[in-house]
């Protein structure tokens, strides 16, 4: 399930910011590596909600910084 979530997240990230899929790993930082602005993060959170049918807490991107952390969060939410 982790690979499926990661693959879907890669697609959503590519729709949000201009980045190569090859540059997206579990260790990729949203702000440092992808240079996502606050507006990018808001759009990204909405797309994640639509794609995975999970609610992203408003402070999520302050607590979690990497794609891997987001994958873990989504997996936990889907497992409930």
N, CA, C and O atoms as a GROMACS GRO file, in nm:
protein
  320
    1UNK      N    1   0.082  -0.119   0.000
    1UNK     CA    2   0.000   0.000   0.000
    1UNK      C    3   0.086   0.126   0.000
    1UNK      O    4   0.049   0.228  -0.059
    2UNK      N    5   0.202   0.119   0.066
    2UNK     CA    6   0.291   0.235   0.072
    2UNK      C    7   0.335   0.277  -0.068
    2UNK      O    8   0.337   0.396  -0.099
    3UNK      N    9   0.369   0.181  -0.152
    3UNK     CA   10   0.413   0.213  -0.289
    3UNK      C   11   0.302   0.280  -0.369
    3UNK      O   12   0.328   0.372  -0.447
    4UNK      N   13   0.179   0.233  -0.350
    4UNK     CA   14   0.066   0.292  -0.422
    4UNK      C   15   0.044   0.436  -0.377
    4UNK      O   16   0.026   0.526  -0.459
    5UNK      N   17   0.046   0.458  -0.247
    5UNK     CA   18   0.030   0.593  -0.194
    5UNK      C   19   0.142   0.683  -0.245
    5UNK      O   20   0.117   0.794  -0.290
    6UNK      N   21   0.265   0.634  -0.239
    6UNK     CA   22   0.380   0.713  -0.285
    6UNK      C   23   0.367   0.749  -0.432
    6UNK      O   24   0.392   0.863  -0.471
    7UNK      N   25   0.328   0.654  -0.515
    7UNK     CA   26   0.312   0.679  -0.658
    7UNK      C   27   0.204   0.783  -0.684
    7UNK      O   28   0.221   0.872  -0.768
    8UNK      N   29   0.094   0.771  -0.614
    8UNK     CA   30  -0.015   0.869  -0.632
    8UNK      C   31   0.028   1.007  -0.583
    8UNK      O   32  -0.007   1.108  -0.643
    9UNK      N   33   0.105   1.011  -0.474
    9UNK     CA   34   0.156   1.139  -0.424
    9UNK      C   35   0.251   1.203  -0.524
    9UNK      O   36   0.248   1.325  -0.544
   10UNK      N   37   0.335   1.123  -0.586
   10UNK     CA   38   0.426   1.176  -0.688
   10UNK      C   39   0.347   1.248  -0.797
   10UNK      O   40   0.384   1.357  -0.840
   11UNK      N   41   0.239   1.186  -0.840
   11UNK     CA   42   0.157   1.246  -0.945
   11UNK      C   43   0.096   1.378  -0.897
   11UNK      O   44   0.098   1.477  -0.971
   12UNK      N   45   0.044   1.381  -0.776
   12UNK     CA   46  -0.018   1.502  -0.722
   12UNK      C   47   0.087   1.612  -0.707
   12UNK      O   48   0.059   1.729  -0.736
   13UNK      N   49   0.205   1.578  -0.662
   13UNK     CA   50   0.312   1.678  -0.648
   13UNK      C   51   0.348   1.735  -0.784
   13UNK      O   52   0.364   1.856  -0.798
   14UNK      N   53   0.361   1.649  -0.884
   14UNK     CA   54   0.395   1.697  -1.019
   14UNK      C   55   0.287   1.790  -1.074
   14UNK      O   56   0.317   1.878  -1.154
   15UNK      N   57   0.162   1.770  -1.033
   15UNK     CA   58   0.053   1.858  -1.075
   15UNK      C   59   0.060   1.993  -1.003
   15UNK      O   60   0.005   2.092  -1.051
   16UNK      N   61   0.126   1.996  -0.889
   16UNK     CA   62   0.131   2.116  -0.805
   16UNK      C   63   0.255   2.202  -0.833
   16UNK      O   64   0.245   2.324  -0.842
   17UNK      N   65   0.369   2.138  -0.847
   17UNK     CA   66   0.495   2.210  -0.873
   17UNK      C   67   0.568   2.144  -0.989
   17UNK      O   68   0.547   2.026  -1.019
   18UNK      N   69   0.654   2.221  -1.053
   18UNK     CA   70   0.731   2.170  -1.166
   18UNK      C   71   0.853   2.096  -1.114
   18UNK      O   72   0.952   2.157  -1.074
   19UNK      N   73   0.844   1.962  -1.115
   19UNK     CA   74   0.953   1.880  -1.063
   19UNK      C   75   0.953   1.747  -1.138
   19UNK      O   76   0.848   1.700  -1.183
   20UNK      N   77   1.069   1.688  -1.150
   20UNK     CA   78   1.081   1.557  -1.214
   20UNK      C   79   1.040   1.448  -1.115
   20UNK      O   80   1.074   1.454  -0.997
   21UNK      N   81   0.968   1.348  -1.164
   21UNK     CA   82   0.927   1.236  -1.079
   21UNK      C   83   1.049   1.168  -1.017
   21UNK      O   84   1.042   1.118  -0.904
   22UNK      N   85   1.160   1.165  -1.089
   22UNK     CA   86   1.282   1.101  -1.040
   22UNK      C   87   1.339   1.174  -0.918
   22UNK      O   88   1.412   1.115  -0.838
   23UNK      N   89   1.306   1.302  -0.903
   23UNK     CA   90   1.356   1.381  -0.790
   23UNK      C   91   1.274   1.361  -0.662
   23UNK      O   92   1.310   1.412  -0.556
   24UNK      N   93   1.164   1.287  -0.673
   24UNK     CA   94   1.076   1.269  -0.559
   24UNK      C   95   1.104   1.137  -0.488
   24UNK      O   96   1.082   1.030  -0.544
   25UNK      N   97   1.154   1.148  -0.364
   25UNK     CA   98   1.182   1.030  -0.283
   25UNK      C   99   1.109   1.044  -0.150
   25UNK      O  100   1.044   1.145  -0.125
   26UNK      N  101   1.119   0.942  -0.067
   26UNK     CA  102   1.060   0.950   0.066
   26UNK      C  103   1.124   1.060   0.149
   26UNK      O  104   1.063   1.110   0.243
   27UNK      N  105   1.246   1.098   0.116
   27UNK     CA  106   1.322   1.196   0.194
   27UNK      C  107   1.312   1.338   0.140
   27UNK      O  108   1.372   1.430   0.196
   28UNK      N  109   1.237   1.357   0.031
   28UNK     CA  110   1.222   1.489  -0.029
   28UNK      C  111   1.144   1.581   0.066
   28UNK      O  112   1.036   1.546   0.114
   29UNK      N  113   1.201   1.698   0.093
   29UNK     CA  114   1.138   1.798   0.179
   29UNK      C  115   1.049   1.889   0.094
   29UNK      O  116   1.089   1.934  -0.013
   30UNK      N  117   0.928   1.915   0.144
   30UNK     CA  118   0.835   1.999   0.070
   30UNK      C  119   0.889   2.141   0.051
   30UNK      O  120   0.883   2.195  -0.060
   31UNK      N  121   0.940   2.200   0.156
   31UNK     CA  122   0.987   2.339   0.146
   31UNK      C  123   1.130   2.347   0.094
   31UNK      O  124   1.158   2.424   0.002
   32UNK      N  125   1.220   2.268   0.150
   32UNK     CA  126   1.362   2.278   0.114
   32UNK      C  127   1.390   2.227  -0.027
   32UNK      O  128   1.460   2.294  -0.104
   33UNK      N  129   1.338   2.110  -0.062
   33UNK     CA  130   1.370   2.050  -0.191
   33UNK      C  131   1.274   2.091  -0.302
   33UNK      O  132   1.315   2.105  -0.418
   34UNK      N  133   1.148   2.110  -0.268
   34UNK     CA  134   1.048   2.142  -0.371
   34UNK      C  135   1.016   2.290  -0.376
   34UNK      O  136   0.947   2.337  -0.466
   35UNK      N  137   1.067   2.365  -0.278
   35UNK     CA  138   1.046   2.510  -0.272
   35UNK      C  139   0.898   2.544  -0.282
   35UNK      O  140   0.858   2.635  -0.355
   36UNK      N  141   0.815   2.470  -0.206
   36UNK     CA  142   0.671   2.494  -0.209
   36UNK      C  143   0.636   2.614  -0.121
   36UNK      O  144   0.673   2.620  -0.004
   37UNK      N  145   0.565   2.707  -0.180
   37UNK     CA  146   0.519   2.825  -0.105
   37UNK      C  147   0.398   2.787  -0.020
   37UNK      O  148   0.347   2.675  -0.029
   38UNK      N  149   0.352   2.881   0.061
   38UNK     CA  150   0.232   2.855   0.142
   38UNK      C  151   0.113   2.826   0.051
   38UNK      O  152   0.032   2.738   0.080
   39UNK      N  153   0.102   2.900  -0.059
   39UNK     CA  154  -0.008   2.877  -0.153
   39UNK      C  155   0.003   2.740  -0.219
   39UNK      O  156  -0.098   2.671  -0.237
   40UNK      N  157   0.125   2.699  -0.254
   40UNK     CA  158   0.147   2.565  -0.311
   40UNK      C  159   0.104   2.458  -0.211
   40UNK      O  160   0.038   2.360  -0.248
   41UNK      N  161   0.141   2.477  -0.085
   41UNK     CA  162   0.107   2.379   0.019
   41UNK      C  163  -0.044   2.371   0.041
   41UNK      O  164  -0.098   2.262   0.064
   42UNK      N  165  -0.112   2.485   0.035
   42UNK     CA  166  -0.258   2.485   0.049
   42UNK      C  167  -0.323   2.409  -0.067
   42UNK      O  168  -0.412   2.327  -0.045
   43UNK      N  169  -0.280   2.438  -0.188
   43UNK     CA  170  -0.332   2.368  -0.305
   43UNK      C  171  -0.302   2.219  -0.296
   43UNK      O  172  -0.388   2.136  -0.325
   44UNK      N  173  -0.181   2.187  -0.257
   44UNK     CA  174  -0.139   2.048  -0.243
   44UNK      C  175  -0.225   1.976  -0.140
   44UNK      O  176  -0.266   1.862  -0.163
   45UNK      N  177  -0.254   2.040  -0.028
   45UNK     CA  178  -0.338   1.979   0.076
   45UNK      C  179  -0.478   1.951   0.022
   45UNK      O  180  -0.536   1.846   0.051
   46UNK      N  181  -0.533   2.044  -0.057
   46UNK     CA  182  -0.666   2.021  -0.116
   46UNK      C  183  -0.662   1.904  -0.213
   46UNK      O  184  -0.755   1.822  -0.217
   47UNK      N  185  -0.556   1.895  -0.292
   47UNK     CA  186  -0.544   1.785  -0.388
   47UNK      C  187  -0.528   1.651  -0.316
   47UNK      O  188  -0.582   1.550  -0.361
   48UNK      N  189  -0.456   1.650  -0.205
   48UNK     CA  190  -0.439   1.527  -0.126
   48UNK      C  191  -0.575   1.484  -0.070
   48UNK      O  192  -0.609   1.366  -0.072
   49UNK      N  193  -0.650   1.580  -0.019
   49UNK     CA  194  -0.783   1.551   0.034
   49UNK      C  195  -0.870   1.488  -0.074
   49UNK      O  196  -0.940   1.390  -0.048
   50UNK      N  197  -0.867   1.544  -0.193
   50UNK     CA  198  -0.947   1.491  -0.305
   50UNK      C  199  -0.898   1.353  -0.349
   50UNK      O  200  -0.977   1.263  -0.372
   51UNK      N  201  -0.767   1.339  -0.360
   51UNK     CA  202  -0.707   1.214  -0.412
   51UNK      C  203  -0.725   1.097  -0.315
   51UNK      O  204  -0.756   0.986  -0.358
   52UNK      N  205  -0.705   1.122  -0.186
   52UNK     CA  206  -0.702   1.014  -0.088
   52UNK      C  207  -0.822   1.012   0.007
   52UNK      O  208  -0.838   0.920   0.088
   53UNK      N  209  -0.907   1.114  -0.003
   53UNK     CA  210  -1.023   1.125   0.084
   53UNK      C  211  -0.982   1.123   0.232
   53UNK      O  212  -1.041   1.053   0.314
   54UNK      N  213  -0.880   1.201   0.263
   54UNK     CA  214  -0.835   1.221   0.401
   54UNK      C  215  -0.825   1.371   0.428
   54UNK      O  216  -0.800   1.449   0.336
   55UNK      N  217  -0.844   1.409   0.551
   55UNK     CA  218  -0.831   1.549   0.589
   55UNK      C  219  -0.690   1.576   0.636
   55UNK      O  220  -0.638   1.507   0.724
   56UNK      N  221  -0.628   1.676   0.578
   56UNK     CA  222  -0.494   1.718   0.617
   56UNK      C  223  -0.509   1.830   0.722
   56UNK      O  224  -0.567   1.934   0.692
   57UNK      N  225  -0.458   1.809   0.843
   57UNK     CA  226  -0.468   1.914   0.946
   57UNK      C  227  -0.398   2.042   0.900
   57UNK      O  228  -0.299   2.038   0.826
   58UNK      N  229  -0.449   2.155   0.944
   58UNK     CA  230  -0.394   2.285   0.901
   58UNK      C  231  -0.247   2.300   0.933
   58UNK      O  232  -0.173   2.364   0.857
   59UNK      N  233  -0.202   2.243   1.043
   59UNK     CA  234  -0.062   2.256   1.083
   59UNK      C  235   0.024   2.140   1.032
   59UNK      O  236   0.139   2.125   1.074
   60UNK      N  237  -0.030   2.059   0.944
   60UNK     CA  238   0.041   1.939   0.899
   60UNK      C  239   0.181   1.970   0.848
   60UNK      O  240   0.277   1.903   0.887
   61UNK      N  241   0.194   2.068   0.762
   61UNK     CA  242   0.323   2.095   0.699
   61UNK      C  243   0.422   2.165   0.793
   61UNK      O  244   0.538   2.185   0.756
   62UNK      N  245   0.378   2.201   0.911
   62UNK     CA  246   0.470   2.249   1.013
   62UNK      C  247   0.526   2.132   1.092
   62UNK      O  248   0.640   2.136   1.140
   63UNK      N  249   0.445   2.027   1.106
   63UNK     CA  250   0.486   1.910   1.182
   63UNK      C  251   0.561   1.807   1.097
   63UNK      O  252   0.656   1.744   1.144
   64UNK      N  253   0.519   1.791   0.975
   64UNK     CA  254   0.578   1.691   0.885
   64UNK      C  255   0.642   1.762   0.767
   64UNK      O  256   0.583   1.854   0.709
   65UNK      N  257   0.762   1.720   0.731
   65UNK     CA  258   0.836   1.793   0.630
   65UNK      C  259   0.865   1.714   0.504
   65UNK      O  260   0.895   1.773   0.400
   66UNK      N  261   0.856   1.581   0.509
   66UNK     CA  262   0.898   1.500   0.395
   66UNK      C  263   0.782   1.422   0.333
   66UNK      O  264   0.677   1.403   0.395
   67UNK      N  265   0.803   1.377   0.212
   67UNK     CA  266   0.705   1.293   0.144
   67UNK      C  267   0.680   1.166   0.224
   67UNK      O  268   0.566   1.121   0.235
   68UNK      N  269   0.785   1.107   0.277
   68UNK     CA  270   0.771   0.984   0.354
   68UNK      C  271   0.681   1.002   0.475
   68UNK      O  272   0.601   0.913   0.507
   69UNK      N  273   0.694   1.114   0.542
   69UNK     CA  274   0.607   1.141   0.657
   69UNK      C  275   0.462   1.153   0.613
   69UNK      O  276   0.371   1.107   0.682
   70UNK      N  277   0.440   1.214   0.498
   70UNK     CA  278   0.304   1.227   0.445
   70UNK      C  279   0.248   1.091   0.404
   70UNK      O  280   0.130   1.063   0.427
   71UNK      N  281   0.331   1.007   0.344
   71UNK     CA  282   0.288   0.871   0.308
   71UNK      C  283   0.244   0.796   0.434
   71UNK      O  284   0.139   0.732   0.433
   72UNK      N  285   0.322   0.804   0.540
   72UNK     CA  286   0.288   0.738   0.666
   72UNK      C  287   0.158   0.790   0.724
   72UNK      O  288   0.077   0.712   0.775
   73UNK      N  289   0.137   0.920   0.716
   73UNK     CA  290   0.013   0.980   0.766
   73UNK      C  291  -0.107   0.928   0.687
   73UNK      O  292  -0.207   0.887   0.745
   74UNK      N  293  -0.096   0.929   0.554
   74UNK     CA  294  -0.207   0.884   0.471
   74UNK      C  295  -0.235   0.736   0.496
   74UNK      O  296  -0.351   0.696   0.506
   75UNK      N  297  -0.131   0.657   0.506
   75UNK     CA  298  -0.149   0.513   0.531
   75UNK      C  299  -0.223   0.491   0.664
   75UNK      O  300  -0.313   0.407   0.672
   76UNK      N  301  -0.184   0.565   0.767
   76UNK     CA  302  -0.249   0.552   0.897
   76UNK      C  303  -0.395   0.596   0.890
   76UNK      O  304  -0.482   0.532   0.949
   77UNK      N  305  -0.422   0.704   0.819
   77UNK     CA  306  -0.559   0.753   0.806
   77UNK      C  307  -0.646   0.655   0.727
   77UNK      O  308  -0.762   0.634   0.762
   78UNK      N  309  -0.591   0.595   0.624
   78UNK     CA  310  -0.668   0.500   0.543
   78UNK      C  311  -0.691   0.370   0.619
   78UNK      O  312  -0.786   0.297   0.589
   79UNK      N  313  -0.607   0.340   0.717
   79UNK     CA  314  -0.619   0.218   0.794
   79UNK      C  315  -0.723   0.225   0.905
   79UNK      O  316  -0.755   0.124   0.967
   80UNK      N  317  -0.774   0.343   0.928
   80UNK     CA  318  -0.873   0.362   1.037
   80UNK      C  319  -1.007   0.308   0.996
   80UNK      O  320  -1.103   0.314   1.074
   0.00000   0.00000   0.00000
